[in-house]
Amino acid sequence: MVSTSAQASPLAPAWLSPPNDVNSLRTQLWASDVRRSDSGELTVGGIGVDELKEQFGTPLFVLSEADFRARARDFKDSFDAAFADLCGGVDVYYAGKSFLCTEVARWVEQEGLRLDTCTGGELAVAARAGLPGGKLGLHGNNKSDAELNRALDMGLGRIVVDSLDELARLTDLAAARGERANVMLRLTPGVHAHTHEFIATAHEDQKFGLSMAAPEHGDAGGQQDRSPAAEAVARALAAPSINLLGLHCHIGSQIFEPEGFALAAERLLTFLADIRQDHGVDLPELDLGGGYGIAYTEADTPRPPAELARAMAGVVGSTCARLGIPVPRISIEPGRAIVGPTTFTLYEVGTHKTVNVDRDEGGTSPRRYISVDGGMSDNARPVLYDADYSAALASRVTAAEPIISRVVGKHCESGDIVVRDVYLPEDVSAGDLLAVPATGAYCWALSSNYNYVPRPPVVAVRDGQARLIVRGETEADLLARDLG
């Protein structure tokens, strides 16, 4: 007979069910080389978490280099194969904002990908890694003159222009240098992606991109009846200092449904056909963005790159044929889908308690709070986006029953929640190690020193070897900028 604690808790979300085996791993949540040893210890690339904790401490970001490289190759190979007959292949841009350091930048180039940046700091990492400028892109809705000049200094393959103001500034900067800037125009195709409001980026009411909609009143900065996107095309084609490569869009992040990508592709290809008709020019490139979703919990069902590639190739090929235009060179930006699943965060458990929570239908149910030695300073996504994660006991096996639990951090905030709802063994206690999977994207990148907590190190593991690729901070680091 199953005990009360092992039954589905009324406090758990509908998709979350207690595991049949509390020691099992939901494989879609973890890097491909994460295993449990015979003793129950979690291993990655052949190295156990106890050894990692002993050598590097906790909290700790543990990144599988082999898994990262395999995911990067999978996107490149899958999209190249799907688009080979249409445009000769696809340029895949790794999202530097998701997680970037010098070593990762080198992996990106070695696996045949390009790197997308959005600040001068990210360009500095790319330069330190030795990446050629032609394989870099620069995004951003408010690039400074210094960042634009740096992009020109490095000979960037593309500067993704976000507004008419920026286009005017870049036109003047490049002209003053006697150069031509390689430009993509970021458009907002009016597609509302099915994702969190804060990471949906292609609808009209947000900060990114040039609208494709003609203004109802007033002037778009040029022709009264011309959309900002159309005006930008006209200005870029007329400017000797601008080399207009093509169009760009990005409908958001953590997206599973393919319909939004298809609709955005159709709208941008139609716009390319309009440019051909109005200006007699076939722009050679089209970036369809990405932001493909990954599995954070058992409810998430990401699509494999080959399936995404075939679907997108079908839409692009049929739409270009219908419009009678050549297929442009396609580029994509998988976003978190490359680095997100490669990494887990390793924590040590401290205090724990069980509380009784009122149920909507009456009565109460138990919820266990488990505190770890990190929190919102190393993963801000739950407090920013209500993001869900999972967790597993990493240091041992147990015969204890699963109980609905909430993993929380050590910060002085009640919203400092690492995992909102997860079934963990009821005997989890101080000194145990917990692993939270799928923390490779936007965790270290968004980390902070809240409560003067040092940011954790990042360790890359491959073939039984672990090495620091980002050093963890110390209290001396925190105090070094304090000039009091």
Secondary structure, DSSP 8 states (H G I E B T S, - for coil): ---GGGS--TTS-TT----SSTT---GGGS-TTEEE-TTS-EEETTEEHHHHHHHH-SSEEEEEHHHHHHHHHHHHHHHHHHHHHHHS-EEEEEETTTS--HHHHHHHHHTT-EEEE-SHHHHHHHHHHT--GGGEEE--SS--HHHHHHHHHTT-SEEEE-SHHHHHHHHHHHHHHT--EEEEEEEE-----SS-GGGB-SSSSSSSSEE-S--SSS-SSS-TTS-HHHHHHHHHHH-TTEEEEEEE---BSSB--SHHHHHHHHHHHHHHHHHHHHHS----EEEEEE-B---SSTT-----HHHHHHHHHHHHHHHHHHHT----EEEEE-THHHHGGGEEEEEEEEEEEEEEEE-TTSSEEEEEEEEES--TTT--HHHHH------EE-S------EEEEEEE-SSS-TT-EEEEEEEEETT--TT-EEEEES-TTTTSTT---GGG-----EEEEETTEEEEEE----HHHHHHT---
